[in-house]
Amino acid sequence: MDCLSPSHSAKKIVFMKGAQIGGTEAGLNWLGYIIHYMPGPCLYVNPNIELSKRNSKIRLAPMIEATKVLSKSITPVKSRDSGNTILMKEFKGGVLIMTGANSPVGLRSMPVRYLFLDEIDGFPDECGTEGDPVDLAVQRTATFNNRKIFMISTPTIKNASRIEQAFLEGDQRYYHVPCPHCGHYQILQWQQVVFDKKNLTEACYKCECCGALWHDWEKENILKKGHWIARKPFNTEIASFHLSSLYSPHGWTSWTDIARNFLEVKEDPSRLQVWTNTKLAQTWEDMSGDHIDPTNLMIRRESYGPLLPAGVAVLTCGVDVQDNRLELEIVGWGHGEESWSIDYHILYGDPSTPELWEQLDNVLARRYRHEKNVPDMTISATCVDSGGHYTDQVINYCYARRMYGVWAIKGSGGDGKPIWPASASKSHKTRKPVYVIGVNDAKDILMRRLHIEAPGAGFFHFPKERESEWFEQLTNEIAKKKFVKGRLIREWQPRKEGVRTEGLDCRVYAYAALRGLIRNYRLDLDYSANLLNEASLRVEKTPSVLPVESENKKITPQTVKTVRRVRSKGIE
């Protein structure tokens, strides 16, 4: 915040941080200072427009309302021709514009003296067709010699993280704190946190010099005595800072909390990445570029028997559309998103005719008996790809069955895009909903989970009858890095030419369907799994339950008596 002062020589301030550190709050305080003392045109950029609106409502507006000098400086919302809107705050001598990195118009709207870029690793790779959003925003400051640019974010993938690149370009400051016993100054690092992995009651920090243990309640005094040391002090225009959540003040996030979270996620690479990024403020070494041997996966095949495996709590389906067929996978999900591939179908026919879609209806209408002798399960959500083939037919099919959790989706590449969007887009031609899913992040998670070798959170189960060609399709894509317009990006590409990738695509869509249930209907998967266990204990143990319905039964309003509702406390 001292570097953000107009009297400091730095023009760009970079903050690579962990969670619960106060980065965004520092930026908001800076904006308040600008409005009060150093007015000028400001631009505040979030990863998307929706997030900008949310931050404006729940963070910026309350700050302005609670600070008398700021509330007097900005026109009241209720006044006529008000300059105070959700995405614009006018004040004497300047204006604050809020926009999203996905809005080309917002990023080239006006020259600005002050630029606040929040969570830049969540920005899309391209802003429409106009290039990198960070470069577009920075160009808005070119006409101001006294400009200030504040960039903050938790990091993501090593060598592809915007905040990491910006941090390395700066003077690279780390916060050194003294040992309360020997006085030795040091950077807080995860390898010095010690705790009992089998019986965690308290995590302490071990001094790298004398070996003394620090308790979390000592942090308050330790942090007060710390100071920043730059590794490249000769860079005077870019001040860059690194701070992990190990520095989070006592009462916010403790070392014990961080250690407990580590024990929960250490076996799941996708969750471990989130922990590494948000707790340690470190980039994740990408493992998705490593080829996975499909033969090793085939060795893990299991015999499920005629019933759903005991761990399955929810069923989803992913459908890939080709010129002469539909390919689909039905996936069961349990605790920690452990997954079971239940079935894989190839339905041949012409997607422009109703006969092929009737075949899909028959599959989606099936009911599945469960090993725990609970009531039969149905598919809770289905994603059908509308991005490449027969787009209108797919969208119309899904729209007619939206009440049954059948959704039209379209895959979008690029890192940092959410697997399931906050809201649906509208098809330009049909004006019906289409969900744009982030396929890169979905593939990252799924590929890392294929490395998990023991059953549990994130583990993949495969049926005994699954053929080798499907495993080839599941593992045929790898993430490759390349430079585009001076920036390193990652792209998923086939490893072998001539090998199809429908197996991976269907799994991505089935996973997106699960994320859709979680986002749209607040599904708590772990709670649903627990609920299933409790229900199985109450069901009388009999040799059989109701007979399975005919596989040819179609989804119609007459055969479905009630619409399935997914709640935060399980599925009805």
LINMO-V812241 format. One record per backbone hydrogen bond with DSSP energy under -0.5 kcal/mol. CO is the residue of the C=O (numbers start at 0). NH is the residue of the N-H. Records with the same first field share a line. If there is no record, write none. Layout:
CO: NH, NH
//
This chain:
1: 4
4: 7
10: 148
11: 238
12: 150
13: 240
14: 16, 152
15: 242
21: 25
22: 26
23: 27
24: 28
25: 29
26: 30
27: 31
28: 32
29: 33
30: 34
31: 35
32: 36, 37
40: 112, 113
41: 96
42: 44, 115
43: 98
44: 117
45: 100
47: 51
48: 52
49: 53
50: 54
51: 55
52: 56
53: 57
54: 58, 59
55: 60
58: 62
59: 63
60: 64
61: 65
62: 66
63: 66, 70
65: 67
66: 69, 70
67: 71
68: 72
69: 73
72: 91
75: 78
78: 81
82: 84, 89
84: 87
86: 97
87: 84
88: 95
89: 74
90: 93
93: 90
94: 41, 96
95: 88
96: 43
98: 45
99: 102
101: 103
102: 106
103: 107
104: 107
105: 108
112: 147
113: 42
114: 116, 149
115: 44, 117
116: 151
118: 121
119: 122
123: 132
125: 127
126: 129
130: 126
131: 135
132: 136
133: 137
134: 138
135: 139
136: 139
137: 140
138: 141
139: 111
140: 143
142: 144
143: 146
147: 114
148: 12, 150
149: 116
150: 14
151: 118, 119
152: 16
155: 283
156: 159, 160
159: 161
160: 164
161: 165
162: 166
163: 167
164: 168
165: 169
166: 169, 171
170: 230, 231
171: 230
172: 241
173: 175, 228
174: 187
175: 226
176: 185
178: 182
183: 178
185: 176
188: 191
189: 192
191: 193, 205
193: 203
194: 196
198: 200
203: 193
204: 206, 213
206: 210
211: 206
213: 204
214: 217
215: 218
217: 221
218: 222
219: 223
220: 224
221: 224
222: 225
226: 175
228: 173
231: 234
233: 235
236: 10, 11, 238
237: 170, 239
238: 13
239: 172
240: 15
241: 174
242: 17
243: 246
244: 247
248: 251, 252
253: 257
254: 258
255: 259
256: 260
257: 261
258: 262
259: 263
260: 264
261: 265
264: 267
266: 268
267: 271
268: 272
269: 273
270: 274
271: 275
272: 276
273: 277
274: 278, 279
275: 279, 281
277: 18
278: 244, 245
283: 157, 285
286: 289
287: 478
290: 292
291: 293
292: 295, 296
293: 297
294: 298
295: 299
296: 299
297: 300
301: 303, 463
307: 370
308: 311
313: 332
314: 379, 380
315: 330
316: 382
317: 328
318: 384
319: 321, 326
322: 350
323: 348
324: 321
325: 346
326: 319
327: 344
328: 317, 330
329: 341, 342
330: 315
331: 339
332: 312, 313
333: 336
334: 337
335: 457
337: 333
338: 460
339: 331, 341
342: 329
344: 327
345: 347
346: 325
348: 350
349: 352, 355
352: 355, 356
353: 357
354: 358
355: 359
356: 360
357: 361
358: 362
359: 363
360: 364
362: 365
363: 378
367: 376
368: 307
369: 372
373: 369
376: 367
380: 316
381: 406
382: 318
383: 408
389: 393
390: 394
391: 395
392: 396
393: 397
394: 398
395: 399
396: 400
397: 400
398: 401
400: 403, 405
401: 404
404: 381, 406
406: 383
407: 434
408: 385
409: 436
411: 438, 439
413: 416
417: 437
424: 433
426: 430
431: 426
433: 424, 435
434: 409, 436
436: 411, 438
437: 441
438: 442
439: 443
440: 444
441: 445
442: 446
443: 447
444: 448
445: 449
447: 450
448: 451
455: 458
458: 338
460: 340
461: 301
462: 465
466: 469, 470
467: 471
468: 472
469: 473
470: 474
472: 475
475: 494
477: 479, 492
479: 490
481: 488
483: 486
486: 483
488: 481
490: 479, 492
492: 477
495: 498
497: 499
500: 504
501: 505
502: 506
503: 507
504: 508
505: 509
506: 510
507: 511
508: 512
509: 513
510: 514
511: 515
512: 516
513: 517
514: 518
515: 519, 520
516: 520, 522
517: 521
522: 524
523: 527
524: 528
525: 529
526: 530
527: 531
528: 532
529: 533
530: 534
531: 535
532: 536
533: 537
534: 537, 538
539: 541
549: 552
553: 555
555: 558, 559
558: 560
564: 566, 571
566: 523, 569
569: 566
//
